[in-house]
């Protein structure tokens, strides 16, 4: 696993991730994460979350986003997914949402408390 970096804002994070090869522009579409440029629709089993960063809007704390660095060996791509959380979050119960949330929570746990992946 790579060293996690600290970023001041969402733009700084996405720019650095792009420089590191995360070039696909991904979007959350219900039960899939999509690369619309390539016509790819990934299910929860098709990708891994390499890193994630949470940001709050400077002027509006309800303007909150998470930037995910995502890799798919199946589709040979690395990309960035930006997703809202808090007030504007998608309340979907999909497997994708569960995976995104689980990854956030599991990395906050220590050693033996962390679930096996």
LOSE-885853 format. One record per residue: chain; residue number from 0; x, y, z of N, C-alpha, C, O in turn; residue in three letters. Coordinates in pm, 1 decimal, m for minus. Atoms other than C-alpha are relative to their C-alpha. Layout:
N
+-------+-----+----------+----------+----------+----------+----------+----------+----------+----------+----------+----------+----------+----------+-----+
| chain |   n |   n.east |  n.north |     n.up |  ca.east | ca.north |    ca.up |   c.east |  c.north |     c.up |   o.east |  o.north |     o.up | res |
+-------+-----+----------+----------+----------+----------+----------+----------+----------+----------+----------+----------+----------+----------+-----+
|     A | NUM |        X |        Y |        Z |        X |        Y |        Z |        X |        Y |        Z |        X |        Y |        Z | ALA |
...
+-------+-----+----------+----------+----------+----------+----------+----------+----------+----------+----------+----------+----------+----------+-----+
! end
This chain:
117
+-------+-----+----------+----------+----------+----------+----------+----------+----------+----------+----------+----------+----------+----------+-----+
| chain |   n |   n.east |  n.north |     n.up |  ca.east | ca.north |    ca.up |   c.east |  c.north |     c.up |   o.east |  o.north |     o.up | res |
+-------+-----+----------+----------+----------+----------+----------+----------+----------+----------+----------+----------+----------+----------+-----+
|     A |   0 |     83.7 |   m117.7 |      0.0 |      0.0 |      0.0 |      0.0 |     88.3 |    124.2 |      0.0 |    191.5 |    127.6 |     67.1 | UNK |
|     A |   1 |    m79.1 |   m122.2 |      9.6 |    127.6 |    346.5 |    m83.4 |    m21.5 |     87.0 |    123.4 |   m117.9 |     68.6 |    197.8 | UNK |
|     A |   2 |     11.7 |    m93.4 |   m110.3 |    184.0 |    620.4 |    170.7 |   m114.3 |     95.4 |    m27.9 |   m122.2 |    154.0 |   m135.8 | UNK |
|     A |   3 |    114.6 |    m88.8 |     15.4 |   m133.6 |    820.2 |    224.6 |     46.8 |    143.5 |     18.2 |    121.9 |    174.8 |    110.7 | UNK |
|     A |   4 |    m40.4 |   m138.9 |     m2.4 |    m91.6 |   1188.4 |    156.5 |   m107.4 |     86.1 |     64.2 |   m222.6 |     44.6 |     76.3 | UNK |
|     A |   5 |     95.9 |    m96.5 |    m53.7 |   m256.6 |   1490.9 |    315.4 |    m17.4 |    111.0 |   m102.9 |     80.4 |    166.5 |   m153.0 | UNK |
|     A |   6 |     30.0 |   m104.9 |     97.2 |   m427.9 |   1738.0 |     84.8 |    m83.2 |    108.1 |     67.1 |   m159.3 |     80.9 |    159.9 | UNK |
|     A |   7 |     75.0 |   m112.8 |    m55.4 |   m570.7 |   2081.5 |    159.5 |   m140.9 |     10.9 |    m56.4 |   m230.7 |     63.4 |      9.4 | UNK |
|     A |   8 |    132.2 |    m11.5 |     61.8 |   m863.1 |   2054.1 |    m81.4 |    m18.3 |   m105.9 |   m108.1 |     75.6 |   m176.2 |   m145.4 | UNK |
|     A |   9 |     37.8 |    100.0 |     99.3 |  m1041.1 |   1838.7 |   m337.4 |     79.2 |     15.5 |   m129.6 |    122.0 |    m84.5 |   m187.0 | UNK |
|     A |  10 |    m72.8 |    m23.3 |    125.8 |   m868.9 |   1998.6 |   m639.3 |    144.6 |    m46.9 |     11.9 |    197.4 |   m109.1 |    m80.3 | UNK |
|     A |  11 |   m138.1 |     43.6 |    m22.4 |   m522.2 |   1937.2 |   m493.0 |      8.7 |   m152.8 |     m2.1 |    101.5 |   m208.8 |    m60.5 | UNK |
|     A |  12 |      1.7 |    146.6 |     m4.1 |   m609.9 |   1571.5 |   m428.6 |    m18.5 |    m58.0 |   m139.8 |     56.8 |   m146.5 |   m180.6 | UNK |
|     A |  13 |     25.9 |     55.6 |    133.0 |   m753.6 |   1506.7 |   m774.8 |    115.7 |     27.5 |    m95.6 |    149.9 |    m58.5 |   m176.8 | UNK |
|     A |  14 |   m113.9 |    m30.8 |     86.9 |   m463.9 |   1681.8 |   m949.3 |    116.9 |    m94.6 |     26.9 |    179.8 |   m143.7 |    m66.8 | UNK |
|     A |  15 |   m110.2 |     89.3 |    m32.8 |   m207.5 |   1472.0 |   m761.3 |    m31.0 |   m143.7 |    m41.5 |     55.8 |   m212.8 |    m94.8 | UNK |
|     A |  16 |     37.9 |    134.8 |     41.2 |   m398.9 |   1148.2 |   m820.1 |     11.2 |    m16.3 |   m151.6 |     55.8 |   m120.4 |   m199.8 | UNK |
|     A |  17 |    m12.3 |      6.6 |    146.4 |   m415.4 |   1226.8 |  m1192.2 |    146.2 |    m10.8 |    m41.2 |    179.2 |    m87.3 |   m131.8 | UNK |
|     A |  18 |   m143.3 |      8.6 |     29.9 |    m37.5 |   1283.2 |  m1197.9 |     53.6 |   m139.5 |     29.4 |    150.3 |   m183.6 |    m32.7 | UNK |
|     A |  19 |    m43.4 |    134.6 |    m38.1 |     m3.6 |    939.2 |  m1035.0 |    m71.0 |   m109.2 |    m79.2 |    m62.1 |   m226.9 |    m44.4 | UNK |
|     A |  20 |     56.0 |     99.1 |     91.0 |   m201.5 |    769.7 |  m1312.3 |   m147.4 |    m31.0 |     16.6 |   m200.7 |   m114.4 |    m56.6 | UNK |
|     A |  21 |    143.9 |     20.6 |    m17.9 |   m560.2 |    782.6 |  m1183.9 |    m72.3 |     95.7 |    m95.3 |   m115.7 |    203.8 |    m55.4 | UNK |
|     A |  22 |     46.3 |    m92.2 |    103.5 |   m690.8 |    929.7 |  m1507.4 |   m145.3 |    m18.8 |    m41.9 |   m204.1 |     71.7 |   m101.0 | UNK |
|     A |  23 |    139.7 |     21.8 |     39.3 |  m1034.9 |    773.5 |  m1559.2 |    m92.2 |     83.8 |     88.7 |    m74.1 |     89.9 |    210.3 | UNK |
|     A |  24 |     99.2 |    m80.4 |    m71.3 |  m1324.4 |   1001.3 |  m1460.8 |   m119.1 |    m91.0 |     30.2 |   m200.6 |   m118.4 |    m57.9 | UNK |
|     A |  25 |    100.7 |     98.5 |    m37.7 |  m1553.9 |    765.5 |  m1269.3 |   m121.3 |     66.3 |     63.6 |   m111.2 |    173.1 |    124.0 | UNK |
|     A |  26 |    122.9 |    m51.1 |    m61.7 |  m1913.2 |    817.5 |  m1158.7 |    m77.1 |   m115.7 |     62.1 |    m72.5 |   m228.7 |     13.6 | UNK |
|     A |  27 |     82.2 |     98.3 |    m68.9 |  m2142.1 |    633.6 |   m921.2 |   m137.8 |      0.8 |    m63.2 |   m207.3 |    102.4 |    m61.2 | UNK |
|     A |  28 |    128.5 |     11.0 |     69.5 |  m2447.9 |    509.5 |  m1110.1 |    m78.5 |   m116.0 |     59.1 |    m79.6 |   m225.0 |      1.8 | UNK |
|     A |  29 |     78.6 |    105.6 |    m63.6 |  m2670.5 |    309.2 |   m874.3 |     87.0 |   m112.5 |     50.1 |    161.0 |    m95.6 |    147.0 | UNK |
|     A |  30 |    m74.6 |    117.9 |    m42.6 |  m2516.7 |    m37.4 |   m847.0 |    132.4 |    m18.3 |    m72.8 |    194.8 |   m123.7 |    m61.5 | UNK |
|     A |  31 |   m128.3 |     10.2 |     70.2 |  m2212.6 |     34.7 |  m1064.0 |     78.5 |    130.0 |     12.3 |     22.9 |    236.9 |     37.4 | UNK |
|     A |  32 |    m87.4 |   m116.5 |     18.2 |  m1916.0 |    268.2 |  m1088.5 |     37.6 |     m3.3 |   m146.9 |     86.2 |   m104.5 |   m197.4 | UNK |
|     A |  33 |    m13.5 |     m2.9 |    145.6 |  m1887.5 |    378.9 |  m1449.0 |    111.9 |     91.1 |    m47.8 |    137.3 |    197.5 |      8.6 | UNK |
|     A |  34 |    m88.2 |    m84.3 |     79.3 |  m1621.2 |    508.7 |  m1682.7 |    m76.5 |     21.9 |   m130.2 |    m69.4 |    m60.4 |   m221.5 | UNK |
|     A |  35 |     88.2 |    m23.9 |    114.7 |  m1858.2 |    664.2 |  m1935.9 |     77.6 |     16.7 |   m129.7 |     26.7 |    m16.9 |   m236.6 | UNK |
|     A |  36 |    m81.0 |    m17.4 |    120.7 |  m1577.0 |    749.8 |  m2178.7 |     31.1 |   m134.0 |    m66.8 |     38.6 |   m142.0 |   m189.4 | UNK |
|     A |  37 |    m34.8 |    132.0 |     54.1 |  m1493.0 |    378.7 |  m2219.4 |   m117.7 |    m97.0 |      1.1 |   m103.8 |   m211.2 |    m42.8 | UNK |
|     A |  38 |    116.4 |     87.0 |     m5.0 |  m1842.5 |    238.4 |  m2163.8 |     14.5 |   m114.9 |     99.6 |    m38.9 |   m223.6 |     77.6 | UNK |
|     A |  39 |    m25.4 |    103.3 |   m100.7 |  m1730.1 |     44.4 |  m1853.6 |    m93.9 |     20.0 |    118.4 |   m112.7 |    131.8 |    166.2 | UNK |
|     A |  40 |     89.5 |     m0.9 |   m116.3 |  m1972.3 |    m45.4 |  m1572.1 |     53.6 |   m103.0 |     98.7 |     42.1 |   m223.3 |     75.3 | UNK |
|     A |  41 |    m61.7 |     90.8 |    m96.7 |  m1798.3 |   m192.6 |  m1266.5 |    m92.7 |    m28.0 |    117.5 |   m153.8 |     62.9 |    173.7 | UNK |
|     A |  42 |     71.6 |     38.8 |   m120.3 |  m1971.7 |   m387.5 |   m992.8 |     98.0 |      3.9 |    117.9 |    216.6 |     30.7 |     98.7 | UNK |
|     A |  43 |    m84.1 |     m6.4 |   m120.2 |  m1837.6 |   m403.3 |   m635.5 |    119.6 |    m95.2 |     m7.2 |    222.9 |    m68.0 |     54.1 | UNK |
|     A |  44 |   m109.7 |     96.6 |     10.7 |  m1619.9 |   m704.8 |   m726.1 |    104.6 |     37.7 |   m104.8 |    209.0 |    m26.9 |   m113.3 | UNK |
|     A |  45 |    m86.7 |    m35.0 |    113.0 |  m1454.9 |   m529.3 |  m1023.3 |    107.5 |    103.6 |     31.5 |    188.3 |    135.6 |    m55.7 | UNK |
|     A |  46 |    m95.2 |   m106.3 |    m29.9 |  m1248.9 |   m266.1 |   m839.8 |     48.8 |     m8.6 |    143.7 |    m10.6 |    m76.2 |    227.7 | UNK |
|     A |  47 |    m54.4 |    m16.1 |   m135.1 |  m1035.1 |   m188.0 |   m534.9 |     15.7 |    148.8 |     28.0 |     42.1 |    227.6 |    m62.9 | UNK |
|     A |  48 |    m21.5 |   m138.6 |    m41.8 |  m1014.1 |    136.5 |   m340.6 |    142.1 |      8.8 |     53.8 |    174.1 |    m52.5 |    155.7 | UNK |
|     A |  49 |   m139.4 |    m13.3 |    m40.4 |   m647.7 |    234.1 |   m314.0 |     18.0 |    104.5 |    109.2 |     95.2 |     84.7 |    203.0 | UNK |
|     A |  50 |     m9.5 |   m111.3 |    m94.8 |   m691.6 |    560.7 |   m122.5 |   m132.5 |     73.7 |      0.5 |   m210.0 |     62.9 |    m94.5 | UNK |
|     A |  51 |    114.9 |    m90.1 |      0.1 |   m965.8 |    799.8 |    m15.4 |     30.8 |    119.3 |     89.2 |    108.4 |    109.3 |    184.3 | UNK |
|     A |  52 |    m21.7 |   m125.3 |    m72.1 |   m975.6 |   1157.5 |    113.6 |   m133.2 |     70.6 |     18.5 |   m210.8 |     83.5 |    m76.2 | UNK |
|     A |  53 |    125.1 |    m70.0 |    m30.2 |  m1260.8 |   1344.0 |    284.3 |     26.3 |    150.4 |      7.7 |    128.8 |    194.6 |     59.5 | UNK |
|     A |  54 |    m11.7 |   m145.7 |     m1.0 |  m1318.4 |   1717.9 |    239.9 |   m132.8 |     63.1 |     36.5 |   m238.8 |     13.7 |     m1.7 | UNK |
|     A |  55 |    117.0 |    m82.4 |    m28.8 |  m1561.7 |   1973.8 |    380.0 |     17.2 |    132.3 |    m71.0 |    128.4 |    183.9 |    m82.3 | UNK |
|     A |  56 |     m4.8 |   m129.6 |     65.0 |  m1650.5 |   2290.7 |    196.0 |     42.4 |    107.2 |     98.8 |     m2.8 |    107.1 |    213.3 | UNK |
|     A |  57 |    m50.7 |   m104.7 |    m88.8 |  m1471.2 |   2594.2 |    341.1 |   m110.4 |     93.0 |     48.4 |   m109.8 |    135.6 |    163.9 | UNK |
|     A |  58 |    105.4 |    m93.8 |    m37.5 |  m1781.1 |   2812.3 |    339.7 |   m128.7 |    m69.9 |     42.7 |   m216.3 |     m7.3 |    102.4 | UNK |
|     A |  59 |    123.2 |     71.3 |    m30.6 |  m2045.0 |   2541.8 |    382.8 |     32.5 |   m142.7 |     45.4 |     61.4 |   m228.8 |    m37.7 | UNK |
|     A |  60 |    m34.2 |    132.5 |    m50.6 |  m1982.8 |   2241.0 |    609.9 |    m87.7 |   m111.7 |    m55.9 |    m47.3 |   m227.9 |    m52.6 | UNK |
|     A |  61 |     84.4 |    105.1 |     57.2 |  m2274.2 |   2056.2 |    445.4 |     44.8 |    m37.5 |   m141.5 |     m6.4 |   m133.3 |   m199.5 | UNK |
|     A |  62 |    m56.4 |     29.3 |    131.7 |  m2077.3 |   2064.9 |    116.4 |    120.2 |    m92.0 |     20.6 |    234.4 |    m46.2 |     24.0 | UNK |
|     A |  63 |   m105.0 |     94.7 |    m34.4 |  m1878.9 |   1747.5 |    185.0 |     15.7 |   m103.5 |   m110.3 |    m82.4 |   m150.6 |   m168.0 | UNK |
|     A |  64 |    m27.9 |     97.5 |    105.2 |  m1709.0 |   1511.6 |    m59.0 |    110.1 |    m94.6 |     44.6 |    190.9 |    m63.2 |    132.0 | UNK |
|     A |  65 |   m107.6 |     96.8 |    m16.7 |  m1491.0 |   1202.8 |    m60.9 |     56.7 |    m28.4 |   m138.5 |    m17.8 |    m53.2 |   m233.4 | UNK |
|     A |  66 |    m69.4 |     33.9 |    123.8 |  m1233.1 |   1144.5 |   m333.7 |     58.1 |   m140.0 |     17.1 |    133.4 |   m165.4 |    111.1 | UNK |
|     A |  67 |    m50.9 |    136.8 |     m1.7 |  m1159.1 |    777.6 |   m405.4 |     96.8 |    m20.5 |   m115.3 |     67.8 |     18.2 |   m228.5 | UNK |
|     A |  68 |    m91.8 |     46.9 |    103.4 |   m855.1 |    649.2 |   m595.9 |    m33.4 |   m147.4 |    m20.4 |    m18.0 |   m228.3 |     71.1 | UNK |
|     A |  69 |     54.5 |    131.6 |     28.8 |   m988.8 |    335.8 |   m765.1 |     83.8 |    m69.5 |   m107.5 |    124.4 |     m7.4 |   m205.8 | UNK |
|     A |  70 |    m70.4 |     80.8 |     98.8 |   m809.2 |     55.3 |   m951.2 |    m86.2 |   m120.2 |    m36.3 |   m147.3 |   m182.5 |     50.5 | UNK |
|     A |  71 |     67.2 |    121.1 |     45.9 |   m966.9 |   m218.0 |  m1162.5 |     97.8 |    m80.5 |    m84.0 |    136.7 |    m38.4 |   m192.9 | UNK |
|     A |  72 |    m85.7 |     89.5 |     79.7 |   m744.1 |   m503.7 |  m1275.2 |    m79.6 |    m58.1 |   m115.2 |    m27.1 |    m75.9 |   m225.1 | UNK |
|     A |  73 |     85.6 |     60.3 |    102.8 |  m1036.4 |   m651.7 |  m1468.0 |     m7.1 |     88.6 |   m124.3 |     m1.0 |     39.1 |   m236.8 | UNK |
|     A |  74 |     13.1 |    m93.8 |    112.6 |  m1069.7 |   m338.0 |  m1684.0 |    128.3 |     77.5 |    m28.3 |    130.5 |    165.4 |   m114.5 | UNK |
|     A |  75 |   m129.4 |    m64.7 |     19.8 |   m705.3 |   m228.4 |  m1659.3 |    m11.7 |    152.3 |      3.2 |     29.7 |    221.5 |    m89.8 | UNK |
|     A |  76 |     12.8 |   m145.3 |    m11.3 |   m787.4 |    119.7 |  m1535.2 |     24.4 |     46.1 |    142.5 |      7.8 |    m28.2 |    239.2 | UNK |
|     A |  77 |    m13.1 |    m70.4 |   m127.5 |   m709.8 |    362.2 |  m1256.8 |    m77.0 |    130.2 |    m16.0 |    m59.7 |    201.7 |   m114.7 | UNK |
|     A |  78 |     81.3 |   m119.8 |     14.0 |   m953.0 |    642.5 |  m1189.3 |    m36.3 |     63.4 |    131.6 |     m0.6 |     15.6 |    239.3 | UNK |
|     A |  79 |     41.4 |    m80.4 |   m114.6 |  m1103.3 |    896.2 |   m955.4 |   m151.4 |      3.3 |      5.1 |   m218.5 |     31.0 |    m94.3 | UNK |
|     A |  80 |    143.0 |    m10.9 |    m26.3 |  m1450.3 |    881.4 |   m804.9 |    m18.1 |    103.8 |    108.3 |     43.0 |     94.2 |    214.8 | UNK |
|     A |  81 |     32.6 |   m101.6 |   m100.8 |  m1584.7 |   1186.4 |   m622.0 |   m144.4 |    m21.6 |     39.7 |   m233.7 |    m24.7 |    m45.0 | UNK |
|     A |  82 |    133.0 |     30.5 |    m50.1 |  m1884.4 |   1119.2 |   m402.5 |    m31.9 |     91.0 |    118.6 |     54.7 |    118.4 |    201.7 | UNK |
|     A |  83 |     43.7 |    m83.6 |   m112.2 |  m2083.7 |   1340.0 |   m164.6 |    m24.9 |    m86.2 |    122.2 |    m55.9 |   m204.8 |    110.4 | UNK |
|     A |  84 |     44.0 |     64.9 |   m122.2 |  m2138.9 |   1248.8 |    197.0 |    m67.8 |    105.1 |     85.9 |    m57.3 |    224.4 |     57.2 | UNK |
|     A |  85 |     73.1 |    m95.1 |    m83.5 |  m2347.9 |   1407.5 |    469.3 |   m134.3 |     33.4 |    m61.6 |   m205.0 |    m55.8 |   m108.4 | UNK |
|     A |  86 |    130.9 |    m45.7 |     45.2 |  m2648.9 |   1613.1 |    361.9 |    m33.7 |    m45.2 |   m141.3 |   m147.2 |    m84.9 |   m167.8 | UNK |
|     A |  87 |     26.4 |     30.0 |    140.9 |  m2611.7 |   1543.4 |    m11.8 |     37.1 |   m141.7 |    m40.0 |     41.3 |   m173.0 |   m159.0 | UNK |
|     A |  88 |    m44.4 |    135.4 |     30.4 |  m2503.3 |   1180.6 |     14.2 |   m109.9 |    m82.8 |    m63.6 |   m228.8 |    m63.5 |    m38.1 | UNK |
|     A |  89 |     89.7 |     98.2 |     59.8 |  m2659.5 |    907.3 |   m192.4 |    m33.7 |   m100.8 |    109.3 |     56.8 |   m160.4 |    167.7 | UNK |
|     A |  90 |     39.0 |     91.2 |   m107.6 |  m2859.4 |    695.4 |     52.9 |    m24.0 |   m141.9 |    m50.8 |    m88.4 |   m221.8 |     17.1 | UNK |
|     A |  91 |     16.7 |    132.0 |     60.8 |  m2850.0 |    390.5 |   m174.7 |     52.3 |   m110.1 |     91.5 |    148.4 |    m89.4 |    165.6 | UNK |
|     A |  92 |    m43.3 |    117.3 |    m76.0 |  m2816.4 |     48.6 |    m12.3 |     74.7 |    m97.7 |    m89.9 |     82.3 |   m216.3 |    m58.0 | UNK |
|     A |  93 |    m64.5 |     87.9 |     96.5 |  m2622.4 |    m90.7 |   m309.0 |    129.8 |    m59.8 |     54.5 |    185.6 |    m11.3 |    152.9 | UNK |
|     A |  94 |   m126.6 |     63.3 |    m35.8 |  m2319.7 |   m319.1 |   m284.1 |    115.6 |     98.3 |    m17.3 |    212.4 |     94.9 |     58.7 | UNK |
|     A |  95 |   m103.6 |   m101.9 |     22.0 |  m2110.6 |    m32.0 |   m422.6 |      8.9 |     91.3 |    122.2 |    117.9 |    113.2 |    175.2 | UNK |
|     A |  96 |      0.9 |    m88.9 |   m116.2 |  m2215.2 |    201.1 |   m139.5 |     54.2 |    m72.5 |    122.7 |    129.7 |    m14.7 |    200.9 | UNK |
|     A |  97 |    m48.5 |     77.4 |   m114.5 |  m2150.2 |    m73.5 |    114.3 |    151.7 |    m14.3 |     m5.2 |    218.3 |     m2.1 |     97.6 | UNK |
|     A |  98 |   m144.6 |     15.1 |     13.6 |  m1798.3 |   m128.8 |    m23.6 |     70.4 |    132.8 |     27.9 |    171.7 |    135.8 |     97.7 | UNK |
|     A |  99 |    m61.2 |   m130.5 |    m22.5 |  m1719.3 |    242.9 |    m27.0 |     m1.0 |     33.7 |    149.1 |     99.9 |     78.6 |    203.3 | UNK |
|     A | 100 |     11.4 |    m31.2 |   m142.9 |  m1844.1 |    286.4 |    330.2 |     87.9 |    m93.1 |     82.9 |    155.3 |    m47.2 |    175.1 | UNK |
|     A | 101 |    m80.5 |     96.5 |    m75.3 |  m1674.8 |    m32.4 |    458.0 |    147.4 |     37.7 |     m5.9 |    218.1 |     28.7 |     94.5 | UNK |
|     A | 102 |   m141.0 |    m35.1 |     15.0 |  m1340.2 |     82.3 |    320.3 |     35.5 |    118.8 |     88.9 |    142.3 |    120.4 |    150.1 | UNK |
|     A | 103 |    m24.8 |   m116.6 |    m85.1 |  m1368.0 |    416.4 |    502.0 |     10.0 |    m41.7 |    145.3 |    101.7 |     m0.5 |    216.3 | UNK |
|     A | 104 |      5.8 |     40.1 |   m139.9 |  m1457.7 |    253.1 |    831.3 |    115.6 |    m92.0 |     35.2 |    178.4 |    m73.2 |    139.4 | UNK |
|     A | 105 |   m101.7 |     98.9 |    m34.2 |  m1209.9 |    m37.1 |    817.1 |    138.5 |     61.4 |     12.7 |    219.5 |     13.5 |     92.0 | UNK |
|     A | 106 |   m132.0 |    m62.9 |    m10.9 |   m910.5 |    192.1 |    764.5 |     13.4 |     87.7 |    123.7 |    124.1 |    129.6 |    157.5 | UNK |
|     A | 107 |     m5.1 |    m76.7 |   m122.9 |  m1002.0 |    384.9 |   1078.7 |     24.8 |    m91.3 |    120.4 |     58.6 |    m43.3 |    228.6 | UNK |
|     A | 108 |    m17.4 |     95.6 |   m107.4 |   m976.5 |     65.5 |   1287.8 |    147.1 |    m36.2 |     16.3 |    228.4 |    m14.1 |    m73.4 | UNK |
|     A | 109 |   m138.0 |     36.7 |    m30.6 |   m659.1 |    m63.2 |   1450.1 |     18.3 |   m150.3 |     m5.5 |    m67.0 |   m224.7 |     43.0 | UNK |
|     A | 110 |    m45.3 |    138.6 |      0.4 |   m486.7 |   m397.7 |   1386.6 |   m106.8 |   m106.2 |     m1.1 |   m175.3 |   m125.1 |   m101.6 | UNK |
|     A | 111 |     91.1 |    113.0 |     m5.2 |   m699.5 |   m687.2 |   1503.0 |   m145.7 |     38.7 |    m14.3 |   m228.6 |    m48.0 |    m41.9 | UNK |
|     A | 112 |    137.9 |    m46.1 |     16.8 |  m1017.9 |   m475.3 |   1489.6 |    m37.0 |     13.4 |   m146.9 |   m155.2 |     14.6 |   m181.2 | UNK |
|     A | 113 |     26.3 |    m21.8 |    142.4 |   m980.5 |   m429.8 |   1112.7 |    m47.0 |   m129.6 |    m64.6 |     17.9 |   m233.0 |    m48.7 | UNK |
|     A | 114 |     48.8 |    120.8 |     68.0 |  m1188.8 |   m676.9 |    907.0 |     97.7 |    m46.3 |   m106.3 |    166.4 |     35.1 |   m167.9 | UNK |
|     A | 115 |    m83.3 |     55.3 |    107.3 |  m1001.4 |   m908.5 |    671.7 |    m61.7 |     35.7 |   m133.6 |   m184.0 |     34.1 |   m147.6 | UNK |
|     A | 116 |     49.5 |    m37.2 |    131.8 |  m1029.7 |   m803.1 |    307.5 |      0.3 |   m119.0 |    m91.5 |    m38.3 |   m107.4 |   m207.8 | UNK |
+-------+-----+----------+----------+----------+----------+----------+----------+----------+----------+----------+----------+----------+----------+-----+
! end
